[in-house]
Amino acid sequence: MCTDWGCYYGFRVSDPKSRFDYGPYSDLVTAVFSGELAEPADSKYGKAELTLSAREDMAEERWSEPPKSIGSLSAYEDTIFAYVFVPVEHMALLVTLAQSEKVQTVSIGGTRLRYRSGSVHSISLNTEFEEEDEGD
């Protein structure tokens, strides 16, 4: 269940030696959602934090093979952390949704943690919380 959120924006002159900076300027926009880990119920981790990072031209990228992940998972103490790239075009909607404080659940699909790390292949944010029925 999502209990808190935050946002970060940074803008700077690019470092010409960096392999991550394309062009004369670099900016970083992130939205962070955090809360209690609802599933799996028997997990040794009680908390989760999802950082969404805006990435330009993500929807237009062409790969010879489909990408295997959109981000990474890591675990530290009692928290699972996910860092996920999303198209920059979606960031305004995601920050507006966060600001509404109506996000109830964040679902993260990914690989099993191995040595406290893994890959993320899907995410979803929902304004409704539906508990699973115990009898089903």
WOVENVEN-V861776 format. One record per residue. N is the residue number from 1. RES is the residue in one letter. PSI is psi as a letter, one per 30 degrees, with the letter a starting at -180 (NA if undefined). Layout:
N_RES_PSI ; N_RES_PSI
This chain:
1_M_k ; 2_C_k ; 3_T_f ; 4_D_l ; 5_W_l ; 6_G_l ; 7_C_k ; 8_Y_k ; 9_Y_k ; 10_G_k ; 11_F_k ; 12_R_l ; 13_V_k ; 14_S_l ; 15_D_j ; 16_P_f ; 17_K_f ; 18_S_k ; 19_R_f ; 20_F_f ; 21_D_k ; 22_Y_j ; 23_G_a ; 24_P_f ; 25_Y_l ; 26_S_k ; 27_D_l ; 28_L_k ; 29_V_k ; 30_T_l ; 31_A_k ; 32_V_k ; 33_F_k ; 34_S_l ; 35_G_a ; 36_E_k ; 37_L_j ; 38_A_e ; 39_E_k ; 40_P_k ; 41_A_f ; 42_D_g ; 43_S_k ; 44_K_f ; 45_Y_k ; 46_G_f ; 47_K_l ; 48_A_k ; 49_E_k ; 50_L_k ; 51_T_k ; 52_L_k ; 53_S_k ; 54_A_k ; 55_R_k ; 56_E_k ; 57_D_g ; 58_M_e ; 59_A_f ; 60_E_f ; 61_E_k ; 62_R_k ; 63_W_l ; 64_S_f ; 65_E_k ; 66_P_k ; 67_P_l ; 68_K_f ; 69_S_l ; 70_I_g ; 71_G_a ; 72_S_l ; 73_L_k ; 74_S_l ; 75_A_k ; 76_Y_k ; 77_E_c ; 78_D_g ; 79_T_k ; 80_I_k ; 81_F_k ; 82_A_k ; 83_Y_j ; 84_V_k ; 85_F_k ; 86_V_l ; 87_P_k ; 88_V_f ; 89_E_f ; 90_H_f ; 91_M_e ; 92_A_e ; 93_L_e ; 94_L_e ; 95_V_e ; 96_T_e ; 97_L_e ; 98_A_e ; 99_Q_f ; 100_S_f ; 101_E_g ; 102_K_f ; 103_V_j ; 104_Q_e ; 105_T_k ; 106_V_k ; 107_S_k ; 108_I_k ; 109_G_k ; 110_G_a ; 111_T_l ; 112_R_k ; 113_L_k ; 114_R_k ; 115_Y_h ; 116_R_g ; 117_S_l ; 118_G_a ; 119_S_k ; 120_V_k ; 121_H_f ; 122_S_l ; 123_I_l ; 124_S_k ; 125_L_k ; 126_N_k ; 127_T_g ; 128_E_k ; 129_F_j ; 130_E_j ; 131_E_k ; 132_E_k ; 133_D_k ; 134_E_f ; 135_G_f ; 136_D_NA
